[in-house]
């Protein structure tokens, strides 16, 4: 069965990856407003949860290599901190089209789970302070809730202080 068929049969590639890994998770759907200024803040509000528990997935380029950064929606990404976390020198936000093409997800729905191509991933260490966190489940209006430890394991991520308020 191809990737698209698996996703259609059992959810998004993100939920398929979580199911295959046998981890505990919950999926939360909400009505996405295309006019929302911030997809992550919209998710936190719709889910009625602390925005520090809702994590946004950003794709950056570190020394020319695409890298995933996962930070709370209430913060922004520290590009210098991200570069340092992966042993690089310079980081910049990736071209949105390259991020979509490489991950297989659309902007606003990029999940750190089940990406088309597995990229180096750094999760802000603040995530460990919560019992569970929320990340995109692979499309706008759909979030997956899981433990920070399972998120790190599933993405093969390292953790570092990469968010700034």
C-alpha positions as CSV (number, residue, x, y, z in Angstrom):
1,X,0.0,0.0,0.0
2,X,1.4,3.4,-1.0
3,X,1.9,6.3,1.4
4,X,-1.2,8.2,0.2
5,X,-3.3,5.0,0.5
6,X,-2.1,4.4,4.0
7,X,-2.9,7.9,5.0
8,X,-6.3,7.7,3.4
9,X,-7.0,4.4,5.2
10,X,-5.7,5.3,8.6
11,X,-5.4,9.1,8.8
12,X,-2.6,11.4,8.0
13,X,1.0,10.3,7.6
14,X,1.6,11.7,11.1
15,X,-1.1,9.6,12.7
16,X,0.0,6.6,10.8
17,X,3.5,7.0,12.1
18,X,2.3,7.4,15.7
19,X,0.0,4.3,15.3
20,X,2.8,2.2,13.9
21,X,5.1,3.2,16.8
22,X,2.5,2.0,19.2
23,X,2.6,5.2,21.3
24,X,-0.4,6.7,23.2
25,X,-1.8,9.7,21.5
26,X,-5.1,11.6,20.9
27,X,-6.2,13.4,17.8
28,X,-8.1,16.7,18.1
29,X,-9.9,18.3,15.3
30,X,-11.2,21.9,15.2
31,X,-12.8,24.1,12.6
32,X,-9.8,25.9,10.9
33,X,-10.4,29.5,9.9
34,X,-8.3,30.3,6.7
35,X,-8.2,33.9,7.8
36,X,-6.5,33.1,11.1
37,X,-3.3,35.2,11.6
38,X,-1.5,32.4,13.4
39,X,-2.3,28.7,12.9
40,X,-0.7,27.7,16.2
41,X,-2.5,30.3,18.3
42,X,-5.7,29.4,16.6
43,X,-5.1,25.8,17.6
44,X,-4.4,26.7,21.2
45,X,-7.5,28.8,21.4
46,X,-9.7,26.2,19.7
47,X,-8.4,23.4,22.0
48,X,-8.7,25.6,25.1
49,X,-5.1,24.8,26.1
50,X,-2.0,26.7,27.2
51,X,-0.2,28.0,24.0
52,X,3.1,26.8,25.6
53,X,1.8,23.2,25.1
54,X,1.0,23.7,21.4
55,X,4.1,23.4,19.3
56,X,4.6,24.8,15.8
57,X,6.8,23.0,13.3
58,X,9.1,25.3,11.4
59,X,11.5,24.4,8.6
60,X,14.8,26.3,8.5
61,X,18.0,26.0,6.5
62,X,21.1,25.5,8.5
63,X,24.3,25.9,6.5
64,X,22.2,24.9,3.4
65,X,20.6,21.8,4.9
66,X,16.9,21.7,5.8
67,X,16.3,21.3,9.5
68,X,13.0,21.1,11.5
69,X,12.5,23.2,14.6
70,X,9.6,22.6,17.0
71,X,8.8,25.5,19.3
72,X,5.8,26.7,21.4
73,X,3.4,28.8,19.4
74,X,3.7,31.4,22.1
75,X,7.4,31.9,21.2
76,X,9.5,32.5,18.1
77,X,12.5,30.5,16.8
78,X,16.0,31.6,17.7
79,X,17.8,30.9,14.5
80,X,21.3,31.3,16.0
81,X,20.3,28.8,18.8
82,X,18.9,26.3,16.1
83,X,22.2,26.5,14.2
84,X,24.2,25.9,17.3
85,X,22.0,23.0,18.3
86,X,22.9,21.1,15.1
87,X,26.5,22.2,15.0
88,X,25.9,24.8,12.2
89,X,26.9,28.4,11.8
90,X,24.0,30.1,10.0
91,X,20.3,29.5,9.9
92,X,17.5,31.1,8.0
93,X,13.9,30.2,7.4
94,X,13.5,27.8,4.5
95,X,11.7,28.6,1.3
96,X,8.0,27.6,2.0
97,X,7.8,25.7,-1.2
98,X,10.9,23.7,-0.4
99,X,9.5,23.0,3.1
100,X,6.2,21.7,1.7
101,X,7.9,19.6,-1.0
102,X,10.4,18.0,1.4
103,X,8.0,17.3,4.3
104,X,4.9,16.4,2.2
105,X,2.7,18.8,4.2
106,X,1.2,22.2,3.4
107,X,2.3,25.3,5.4
108,X,0.2,25.6,8.6
109,X,-0.2,21.8,8.6
110,X,3.5,20.7,8.7
111,X,3.9,17.9,11.2
112,X,7.2,16.8,12.7
113,X,5.8,13.3,12.4
114,X,5.5,11.2,9.2
115,X,7.4,13.6,6.9
116,X,8.1,12.5,3.4
117,X,11.9,12.9,4.1
118,X,13.2,12.7,7.6
119,X,15.0,15.8,8.4
120,X,17.3,16.7,11.4
121,X,14.9,17.9,14.1
122,X,15.3,20.0,17.2
123,X,12.5,20.3,19.8
124,X,12.6,23.2,22.2
125,X,13.5,21.8,25.6
126,X,10.5,23.6,27.2
127,X,8.3,20.8,25.8
128,X,9.7,18.5,28.5
129,X,7.9,20.6,31.1
130,X,4.5,19.3,30.0
131,X,2.8,15.9,30.5
132,X,1.6,16.1,26.9
133,X,2.1,18.5,24.0
134,X,0.2,19.2,20.8
135,X,1.7,19.2,17.3
136,X,0.1,19.4,13.9
137,X,-1.3,16.0,12.8
138,X,-0.6,16.8,9.2
139,X,-3.3,19.3,8.2
140,X,-4.7,22.6,9.3
141,X,-7.4,22.0,11.9
142,X,-6.0,18.7,13.2
143,X,-3.6,18.3,16.1
144,X,-2.1,15.2,17.7
145,X,-1.5,15.2,21.5
146,X,1.4,13.0,22.8
147,X,4.1,13.0,25.4
148,X,7.2,15.1,24.7
149,X,9.3,12.0,25.2
150,X,7.4,10.1,22.5
151,X,7.7,13.2,20.2
152,X,11.4,13.1,20.6
153,X,11.6,9.4,20.0
154,X,9.4,9.4,16.9
155,X,11.3,12.3,15.3
156,X,14.7,11.2,16.3
157,X,15.1,14.8,17.6
158,X,17.5,16.4,19.9
159,X,16.3,19.0,22.5
160,X,17.8,22.4,23.0
161,X,16.7,25.9,24.0
162,X,15.8,27.2,20.6
163,X,12.7,29.3,21.4
164,X,12.8,32.9,22.3
165,X,9.9,35.0,23.8
